[in-house]
Amino acid sequence: MFACKTARLSAVFLMFVPFLVGGHAAQAQKLVPQSQQAMQMSFAPLVKRLAPSVVNVYAERMTQQRRTPFAGDPFFERFFGNNGQRRQRQSNSLGSGVIIAEDGLVVTNHHVIKDADEVKVALNDGREYAAEIVLIDEKSDLAMLKFEPEDRLKIVPLGDSESLEVGDIVLAIGNPFGVGQTVTSGIVSALARSQRGIKDFGFFIQTDAAINPGNSGGALVSMNGELIGINTAIFSRSGGSNGIGFAVPSNMVNVVLQSVRSGSDKLLRPWVGATFQGVTAEIAESLGMNRPRGALVAGVVDGSPAERAGLRAGDVILRLDGKRVPHVSALGYRLATAGIGRTVEVALLSRNQRKTVSLRLEQAPEEPARDARFIRGRAPFSGMEVANLSPRVAQELSMPMSLEGVVVTSVRPGSPAARLGFRPKDMIVSINGRSVNNTRRLERIIRRGEGRWQYVMQRGARKFRRVVR
């Protein structure tokens, strides 16, 4: 049955060949329906082949409820029992995932499994497996899971997302609203979208294929049956699909897959040692550009790959290895998919001249060593984890390297540090008039246990001076 449908589908597609303009091989890949018969073609053969490779992902989290003010009160407990004590509450989230390796590797969204204590995957034939989280990358909102199947699995082969064009037909496969596996179709509406409020990742595929809650982590596939994106988010005020969905390109998925294959539990991005900003209409006009595009070099670190390549503040990067850099958010994607250890050709506008330079992509150095420490005790800083700021830590946290002090990397909920309002990325500059230039000095100052604490912290571009008694 499958072979018959595929043959019929292929025969109908061949009807389009005489209508191709120019007869070029590249144009033969894109076909426009020219008859009623062509409009009645079915996606069923493609769906039958791919559906077993799209799974449901269940994430369970155990959270603690707050202790009531009546806890320990004999009168309260006599009538209401021991309900004032902290109790654990289970919360669940549901998403989708895609099998991309026969040995049980599944790619999904980071936000689907974030802070999960237990993760399960369910195949479309009803089988369920416990899964291990082997890699998470919050910046791209991707995560890789691993489970142990009894037999070899059907996979969705990875396609080249760079081959996509606006107008290409795509299918979205996932589990919207938990109703079961669902397939929707649409077209690629736009490429290289930078959608603020989703993630700091700035290179999405936009599609009008219906995507709803639960589709997260599901497959966006091309008409040749290849995975070209992982459905990640929708733009909606009602919570339902309004025809604007976003997917992480498959070339980014391939970078994550290669990291897992190399044994890494995190995705390391190339470091060039430069800061970038967007090109506004005013900046474009001042540089003699006919329209805003590219990424403006705002600063260059001494001794970095960027400096060795000859990049200078004021240069505008336009292309990377011949691929367009439409905006500054796209540059991170281009660098990540290029990979560490490569030398890329950078086309740029420098002092009103077009030129090309070779840029070596290196791993960010961890100097000084991060020396991460978790602060304990009765001090108001208790409950935070801090680290020394190095190029690698700054890259992981998406922070500039020009800051002074020790960076807060995490804060335990309900801790004294959390009650004081500390957040990740805060910089502790000084405590009680003593400068804090590394984590060891910070811990030593806190251990002195002074009753009155005066500290200076920096959040973004603003500095705060606070006193705690």
Secondary structure, 3 states (H helix, E strand, C coil): CHHHHHHHHHHHHHCCHHHCCCCCCCHHHCCCCCCHHHHCCCCHHHHHHHHHHEEEEEEEEEEECCCCCCCCCHHHHHHHCCCCCCCEEEEEEEEEEEEEECCCEEEEEHHHHCCCCEEEEECCCCCEEEEEEEEEECCCCEEEEECCCCCCCCCCCECCHHHCCCCCEEEEEECHHHCCCEEEEEEEEEEEECCCCCCCCCCEEEECCCCCCCCCCCEEECCCCCEEEEEEEECCCCCCCCCCEEEEEHHHHHHHHHHHHCCCCCCCCEECCEEEEECCHHHHHHCCCCCCCCEEEEEECCCCHHHHHCCCCCCEEEEECCEECCCHHHHHHHHHHHCCCCEEEEEEEECCEEEEEEEECEECCCCCCCCCEECCCCCCCCCEEEEECCHHHHHHHCCCCCCCCEEEEEECCCCHHHHCCCCCCCEEEEECCEECCCHHHHHHHHHCCCCCEEEEEEECCEEEEEEEC
